[in-house]
Amino acid sequence: MKQVATAAVVVLFLTAATVMAECRETVMIDSTEYTVPSWWCGHKIDSANLAEPSTLRRLPPQLCYEDFRIYVRPDTKAALVKMAERARRDSIDLIAKSGFRSPSYQKTIIKRRLAKGATFEEITRLVAPPGYSEHHTGRAVDLVTSAGSFAESDVYRWLKTHAAEFNFIESFPDDSAGDRHWEPWHWYHAPPE
């Protein structure tokens, strides 16, 4: 029985590897077509989940890094404000550095890094290709801490314990499968339907 289970796992793994190898998704940046790396393949944001910019709401300045103007969906704003209030009672300051980003802004981020000599594959280990970022939904926020590494901060430890109470999830945890980079600062609001 153990051999059958092991064989099934091997077949499943090989099937998944074949599907990933056959992925032919591409993105256009200016007039150049780039192949989407395997770790993003199949993760394009459904157009029904893209945020309508006119419906987004600005986060309160005290929740934003420096003088950044950060926008998210109204329900995400409400949840983040409540979560920040709870965190503050525990002596934790939640500060957002990024919220909604359009696919065209995502292209700008990548173009800047390409201009500095990075390859598309190198860039997309840390930055989603345009059309693939949860930031396009208006439900993702990147948080910062002034206390060194985010992964080793009190903010991160607090989020790991309490974020789910406010329907926030860590999209790219340390145990992420594949080649995606761990992003302890990136949190996605996933309200119940």
PEVENUR-V502551 format. One record per pair of residues at least 12 apart in sequence whose ideal C-beta (glycine too) atoms are under 10 Angstrom apart, sorted by the first residue. I is the first residue (numbers start at 1). J is the second residue. D is the distance in whole Angstrom. If there is no record, write none. Layout:
I&J&D, I&J&D
//
This chain:
16&177&10, 17&38&9, 19&38&10, 19&41&9, 19&42&8, 20&37&10, 20&38&5, 20&39&9, 20&41&6, 20&42&8, 20&178&8, 21&38&7, 21&41&10, 22&38&10, 22&41&9, 23&35&8, 23&36&7, 23&37&9, 23&38&6, 23&40&9, 23&41&4, 23&42&7, 24&36&9, 24&41&9, 25&37&9, 25&38&10, 25&40&8, 25&41&5, 25&42&8, 25&43&9, 25&44&7, 25&129&9, 25&131&9, 25&132&9, 26&129&9, 27&40&9, 27&44&9, 27&103&9, 27&106&9, 27&107&8, 27&110&9, 27&120&9, 27&124&9, 27&129&5, 27&130&5, 27&131&6, 27&132&8, 28&107&9, 28&130&8, 28&131&10, 29&106&9, 29&107&5, 29&108&9, 29&110&6, 29&111&6, 29&114&8, 29&120&8, 29&129&9, 29&130&7, 30&107&8, 30&111&7, 30&114&9, 32&111&10, 32&114&9, 32&120&9, 34&110&9, 34&114&9, 34&119&10, 34&120&5, 34&121&9, 34&123&10, 34&124&8, 34&129&7, 34&130&10, 35&120&8, 35&121&9, 35&129&10, 36&120&9, 36&124&8, 36&128&10, 36&129&5, 36&130&10, 36&131&9, 36&132&7, 37&120&8, 37&121&6, 37&122&10, 37&123&10, 37&124&5, 37&125&8, 37&129&8, 37&132&10, 37&178&9, 37&179&7, 37&180&9, 38&121&10, 38&178&7, 38&179&7, 39&121&10, 39&124&8, 39&125&8, 39&128&10, 39&176&9, 39&177&9, 39&178&4, 39&179&4, 39&180&5, 39&181&9, 40&124&6, 40&125&10, 40&128&6, 40&129&6, 40&131&9, 40&132&5, 40&133&10, 40&178&9, 40&179&9, 40&180&8, 41&129&10, 41&132&9, 41&178&10, 42&132&10, 43&128&8, 43&129&9, 43&131&10, 43&132&6, 43&133&10, 43&134&9, 43&180&9, 44&128&10, 44&129&8, 44&130&10, 44&131&5, 44&132&5, 44&133&10, 44&136&10, 45&103&9, 45&128&9, 45&130&10, 45&131&6, 45&132&6, 45&133&7, 45&134&7, 45&135&9, 45&136&5, 45&137&6, 46&137&9, 47&131&9, 47&136&10, 49&134&9, 49&136&8, 49&137&5, 49&138&9, 49&139&8, 50&100&10, 50&102&9, 50&103&8, 50&131&9, 50&136&5, 50&137&7, 50&138&8, 51&71&8, 51&72&8, 51&73&6, 51&76&9, 51&99&10, 51&100&6, 51&101&10, 51&102&9, 51&135&9, 51&136&7, 51&137&6, 51&138&3, 51&139&8, 51&140&10, 52&73&9, 52&138&8, 53&71&8, 53&100&7, 53&102&7, 53&138&8, 55&71&10, 55&73&7, 55&74&7, 55&138&8, 56&70&9, 56&71&4, 56&72&6, 56&73&6, 56&74&8, 56&76&9, 56&77&8, 56&99&8, 56&100&5, 56&138&5, 57&70&10, 57&71&6, 57&72&7, 57&73&7, 57&74&5, 57&75&9, 57&76&8, 57&77&5, 57&78&9, 57&99&10, 57&100&10, 57&138&9, 58&70&7, 58&71&5, 58&72&9, 58&77&8, 58&99&9, 59&71&7, 59&72&6, 59&76&9, 59&77&6, 59&80&7, 59&81&8, 59&84&9, 59&95&10, 59&96&6, 59&99&7, 59&141&8, 60&77&8, 60&80&9, 60&81&7, 60&84&8, 60&96&10, 62&81&10, 62&84&8, 62&88&10, 62&93&9, 62&94&10, 62&95&9, 63&77&9, 63&80&7, 63&81&7, 63&83&10, 63&84&6, 63&93&9, 63&94&7, 63&95&6, 63&96&6, 63&99&10, 63&141&9, 63&143&9, 64&95&7, 64&96&6, 64&97&8, 64&98&10, 64&99&9, 64&144&10, 65&95&5, 65&96&7, 65&97&4, 65&98&8, 65&142&9, 65&143&9, 65&144&5, 65&146&10, 66&95&9, 66&97&9, 66&144&10, 68&95&9, 68&96&8, 68&97&7, 68&98&8, 68&99&9, 68&144&10, 69&99&9, 70&95&10, 70&96&5, 70&97&8, 70&98&7, 70&99&4, 70&100&8, 70&141&7, 70&142&9, 71&99&5, 71&100&5, 71&101&10, 71&138&7, 72&96&8, 72&98&10, 72&99&4, 72&100&6, 72&135&9, 72&137&9, 72&138&5, 72&139&7, 72&140&8, 72&141&7, 72&189&8, 73&99&9, 73&100&8, 73&137&8, 73&138&4, 73&139&6, 73&189&7, 73&191&9, 74&138&9, 75&138&10, 75&139&8, 75&167&9, 75&189&7, 75&191&6, 76&99&8, 76&100&9, 76&137&9, 76&138&6, 76&139&5, 76&140&8, 76&141&8, 76&166&10, 76&167&9, 76&168&9, 76&187&10, 76&188&9, 76&189&4, 76&190&10, 76&191&8, 77&99&9, 77&138&9, 77&141&10, 77&189&9, 78&166&10, 78&189&10, 78&191&10, 79&139&9, 79&163&10, 79&165&10, 79&166&5, 79&167&6, 79&168&7, 79&189&6, 79&190&10, 79&191&7, 80&94&7, 80&96&7, 80&99&9, 80&141&7, 80&143&9, 80&166&8, 80&168&8, 80&187&9, 80&189&7, 81&94&10, 81&166&10, 82&165&9, 82&166&6, 83&158&10, 83&159&9, 83&162&7, 83&163&7, 83&165&8, 83&166&4, 83&167&9, 83&168&7, 83&187&9, 83&189&9, 84&96&9, 84&143&10, 84&166&9, 86&158&9, 86&162&7, 86&165&8, 86&166&8, 87&154&10, 87&155&8, 87&158&6, 87&159&8, 87&162&7, 87&163&9, 87&166&10, 90&154&9, 90&158&6, 90&161&9, 90&162&8, 91&154&8, 91&158&9, 92&145&9, 92&153&9, 92&154&6, 92&155&6, 92&156&10, 92&157&9, 92&158&5, 92&159&9, 92&162&9, 93&143&10, 93&144&10, 93&145&8, 93&146&8, 93&147&10, 93&154&9, 93&155&7, 93&158&10, 94&141&9, 94&143&6, 94&144&9, 94&145&9, 94&155&7, 94&158&8, 94&159&8, 94&163&10, 94&187&9, 95&141&10, 95&142&10, 95&143&6, 95&144&5, 95&145&8, 95&146&8, 95&155&8, 96&141&5, 96&142&7, 96&143&6, 96&144&8, 96&185&10, 96&187&9, 97&141&8, 97&142&5, 97&143&7, 97&144&5, 97&185&8, 98&133&10, 98&135&6, 98&140&8, 98&141&7, 98&142&4, 98&143&9, 98&144&9, 98&185&9, 98&186&9, 99&135&7, 99&138&7, 99&139&9, 99&140&7, 99&141&5, 99&142&8, 100&133&10, 100&135&6, 100&136&8, 100&137&8, 100&138&4, 100&139&9, 100&140&8, 100&141&9, 101&128&9, 101&130&9, 101&133&6, 101&134&9, 101&135&4, 101&136&7, 101&137&10, 101&138&9, 101&140&9, 101&142&10, 102&130&9, 102&133&9, 102&135&9, 102&136&7, 103&128&10, 103&129&9, 103&130&4, 103&131&5, 103&132&9, 103&133&8, 103&135&10, 103&136&6, 104&130&7, 105&130&9, 105&133&9, 105&135&9, 105&136&9, 106&127&7, 106&128&7, 106&129&7, 106&130&4, 106&131&8, 106&132&8, 106&133&5, 106&135&7, 106&136&7, 107&129&9, 107&130&5, 107&131&9, 108&130&9, 109&123&8, 109&126&10, 109&127&6, 109&128&9, 109&130&9, 109&133&9, 110&123&5, 110&124&8, 110&127&6, 110&128&9, 110&129&7, 110&130&7, 111&123&10, 112&127&10, 113&126&9, 113&127&7, 121&179&9, 124&179&9, 124&180&9, 124&181&10, 125&179&7, 125&180&7, 125&181&5, 126&180&9, 126&181&5, 126&183&8, 127&181&9, 128&140&10, 128&172&10, 128&180&9, 128&186&10, 133&186&10, 134&171&6, 134&172&9, 134&186&7, 134&187&9, 134&188&5, 134&189&10, 134&190&10, 135&186&9, 135&188&9, 137&188&8, 137&189&9, 138&189&9, 139&167&10, 139&168&9, 139&171&10, 139&187&9, 139&188&6, 139&189&4, 139&190&7, 139&191&8, 140&168&10, 140&171&7, 140&183&10, 140&186&6, 140&187&7, 140&188&5, 140&189&7, 141&168&8, 141&185&9, 141&186&8, 141&187&6, 141&188&8, 141&189&8, 142&183&8, 142&185&5, 142&186&5, 142&187&8, 143&155&7, 143&156&8, 143&159&8, 143&163&10, 143&168&10, 143&184&9, 143&185&5, 143&186&8, 143&187&6, 144&185&7, 145&184&10, 145&185&8, 149&184&9, 150&183&9, 150&184&5, 150&185&5, 150&186&10, 151&174&8, 151&182&7, 151&183&9, 151&184&4, 151&185&8, 152&184&9, 153&184&8, 153&185&9, 155&184&9, 155&185&9, 156&170&9, 156&184&5, 156&185&8, 159&184&8, 159&185&9, 159&187&7, 160&173&9, 160&184&9, 163&187&6, 163&188&10, 163&189&9, 164&190&9, 166&187&9, 166&189&8, 166&191&9, 167&188&9, 167&189&6, 167&190&6, 167&191&5, 167&192&7, 168&187&5, 168&188&7, 168&189&6, 168&190&7, 168&191&10, 169&186&10, 169&187&7, 169&188&5, 169&189&8, 169&190&5, 170&182&9, 170&183&8, 170&184&7, 170&185&9, 170&186&7, 170&187&6, 170&188&8, 171&183&7, 171&186&5, 171&187&7, 171&188&5, 171&190&9, 172&184&8, 172&185&10, 172&186&6, 172&187&10, 172&188&9, 173&186&10
//
